[in-house]
């Protein structure tokens, strides 16, 4: 099997206008999504009195100061400015400092004992953008490095998630009865909030046939174990689309949403650059695309 380094980074391959435009739009998606998360976490923090279960950096730093509304909103504002500054690539440290600020907001917001991981992929992508800005000087190399690191972290994170399940529970993690219990627990949560719960058709099927749940969990575990294969270009489309399908199944079965991760996986999976190159050859689209390309070129100068 060939080395994944070329498929991840491929610094020597010429770049097309569609690739430049897609990278800028992808980067803009990451910046806007994380800025929105920063503000939502800051608003939530203004309603908290004290962290109950410190996680991450909060185990070593006192983050109670972030419970003050003005402080949390101030951190969110600084993070937003840093993200926008990083988007212009005028200061290599901007993305890395924004990542630190986001992590402080995250560990403070989720210090009540329940820590979701729906935004982890966005955080790792921001780290990819930061590494590209810090390690490379030419715009082409920055873009190729950032995308390469993004694919690397996608493969690494999902494969490590599968290994963590096996380390914690062993092969028994894939027992369909576990999925039945998870569905019933989510139903209990729904009843506590609304007073009623009606399982959807997917949940009804899994509750009636736990062996089907076992089959789905085995497939999901194998998919995550093999997620590192996205480091090789030929495997990216099927593996990334399968991961999107897995997240859709998680939402259908347990009402746990990973919509930002799913959007990013779709952005990374489909040949948007090729489609943009074709679209830019159309006259009306070229009139719209040229200003965007100039903006992207200015940001990456």
N, C-alpha and C positions, 0 to 999 in steps of 0.2 A: 504494500500500500504506500502511495506517495506521501511525502511529508505534508502535514496540514498547514505549514507556515505559508506556503505560496497561496493556497486557497483562502487563507485567512486575510492576508495582507496584499499580496500581488502588487508590490510597489512599481514594478516595471511596466505593467500594462497601461496603455494610453487611456486617458479619461475622456468620456463623452460629455456634451452639455447636459444630457439627461441625468447622468450620474451626479454632476455638480448640483443641479437643481434638486434632485431627490435628496441628496445629503443635507442641503440647507433646510428643506421642508421637514425631513426626519428630525434634524437637530431642533428645529422650531417646535415640533410636537413635544419633544422631551422637555424643553425649557418651559413651555406653557403648562404642560401637565404637572410638572414638579412645582412650578410657581403656584398653581391652584391648590396643590396639596399643602404647601407651606402656609398659605392663608387660612385654609380650612382647619389645619392643626392649631394655628395660632388663635383663631376664634374659639375653638374648643377649650384650649388651655385657659382662656380668660374665665371660664366657668368652673375650673378645678381649684381646689384649695391646697392640695398637697399630693405629691406622688406617693402611691401606696406600694408599688412593686418596682423598684428601679431596675432598668434593663440597659444593656449596652454601656455607653459612656456614663449613664446616670448612676452606675454602681461605683464610680470613682469621682464623679463631680456632683456637686449639689445643684440640681436643676430646679429647685423650688422657686428660684427667682423668675423662671419662665412662666410661673403660674400667674404673675401679675399681667393683666391684659396689655398694658402699654409695652411691656418688655417683649412679650411674645409677638405682638404685632410689629414691633420694631425689628425683631430678628427676621420675621417674614419679609419685611420691606427690604432689609439688607440682602437677604437671600435672592429676592427678585432682581434687585440691581446687579448682583453678582452674576446671576444667570444671564441677564441681558448683556452684561459686559462680556461674559464668556462667549455669547453668540457672535459678538463682533471680533473675537480672537485678538483683542488689543492687549489683553493681560493674561498670560498663561496660567496664573494661579487662580483666576476667577472661578472656574468650575470646581476646583478642589476645595476652595473656601466655601462655596455654595453647598457642596456636599456635606461639609462639616456642620454648617448651620442647619441644613435639612435633618441631619442625623440627631442633632440636639433637640429639634422640635419633635422629631419622631419618638425618641425615647422618653420625652416628657409627656407627649400626648398619650402614648400607649403604656402608661405606668400604672394601670389599674388591674393588671394581672392577665389580660388577654391581648396578645400581640399578633396582629395579622401580618401577612407578608405579601399582600397584593401589590405593593409599590416597590418591592425589592428589585425587580427587573429594571425599573426605571432608574433606581439608584445606581445599579451596576452599569447601566448605559451612561449615566452622567460620569461615573468613574472612567469609563472608556473614553469619553470626550475629553476628560481632564488629562488622561495619559497621552492622548494624541497631541493635545496642546503643549504639554510639558516636555515631551520627548522628541518632538519633530518641529522643524522650522518651516519647511515648505508647505504651502496649502495642500498640495496633492498628498504628500506623505501624512499630514495631519488627518486628512479625511480617510485615507486608506487604513491608517492605524486605528482610528476611532471605530470604524466599521468592523475591522478585524477583531479588536478587543470585545466589541459588542457580541459578535458571534461566539467568541471564546467563552464569555461569561454566561451566555445562554446555555451552551452545552455543559459547562462546568456546574452551573447552579442546579439544573434539573437532574443531572446525574448524581450530584451530591445529595439532593433531596431524596432520591431513591435509596442511596446507600444509608442515609440517616434512618429511613424507615426500617431497613433491614437490620441495622445495628440495634435500634430501639426495640423492635418487636419480632424480628426474624421473618421467615416466609409466611408465618401466620397472619401478618398484616393484611394479606390479600383474602382473608376469609370473608365471604359475603355477609356473614352475620354481623361483622363489624360495621359494614355499610348500612345494614338494617338499623343497628343501634344509633348510628350517626343521623340517619334520616329521622328516627323517632325523637332524638334529642332536639333536632332543629324544629320538629313539630311541637315539642313542648315549649321551646322558646317562643314560637309563633302564638301558641295558645296563651302564654303568659302576657304577651303584648296586646293581642287582639281579642282573646276569649274564644277563638275558633280556629280550626285548622283543617283543611281539606287537601290531602296529598294529590299532587298532579299525576298525570298518567304514567310518567317515568317512575315516580316514587311508588305508585301502586304496583307497577310491574316488578320492581326490585323487592318490595315487601312481600309480594306473593311468591317470588322465585329467588331465594337467596343465592342459589347456585349461579344465576345470571350475574349477580353482584360479584361473586368470586371471579367469574370470567372477565368482567370489566376491570376489576382491581388488578388481576394478573396482567392484563394488557397494558394498563396504565403504568404499572411498576416496570414492566419490560421497556415501555416507551421511554420512561424517564432514565432508566439505566443506559439506554442507547442514545440519549440526547446529545452526547459528546460527538456523535457522528456529523453534527452540523458544522464541525470544523472542516469537513470536506464538502466542496461545492455540490457535487452530484446528489448528496443526501439532504440538502437543506430544504428544498421545497416539500418533499413528502413528510419529513420529520417535523418541520415547523407547523405545517398544516395539521398534522396529527396532534401536536400539542395544543393547537387552537381548539380542535375537536374535543380533546381531553378537558379543557377548561369549560367548554360548553356543556359537557356531560356533568362536570362538577356542579355547575350552576343548576342544571336540570334536576340533579339528584339531591343536592344539599343546599341549594340557594346561596352558595358562596360565590361571590363575583370576583373575577380576575380580569375585568374588562380592559384595564389599561395594559396589562400584560398581553392579553389577546390581540389588542390593536397593534402593539409593538411587534408581536410575532408575525402578524399579517404584513406589516410594513417590511419586515426583514425577509419574508418568504417569497412574496410575489415580485415579478420582474418590473417594478415601477420605473426604473431607469430606462429600460428598453421601451416601455410604453411612452414615457416622456419624450424620448428621442424621436419616436414616430409622430407624437403629437406636435412637437416643435416644428415639424416639416409642413404642418397645415398652416395656412396663412393667418387665419384669425387667432389660432392658438399661439403662433409665433409672436404676434403683437402683444399678447399678454405675457408670454414667457420671457421675452427679451428684458423687460424691466426687472422681473424677478431674478433672472440670471445676473444682471448687473448688480442687484442688491446682494445676491449670494456671493458674487466675486468681491464686492467691497467688504463684506463680513469676513471673508477668508483671505483677504490680502495680507 
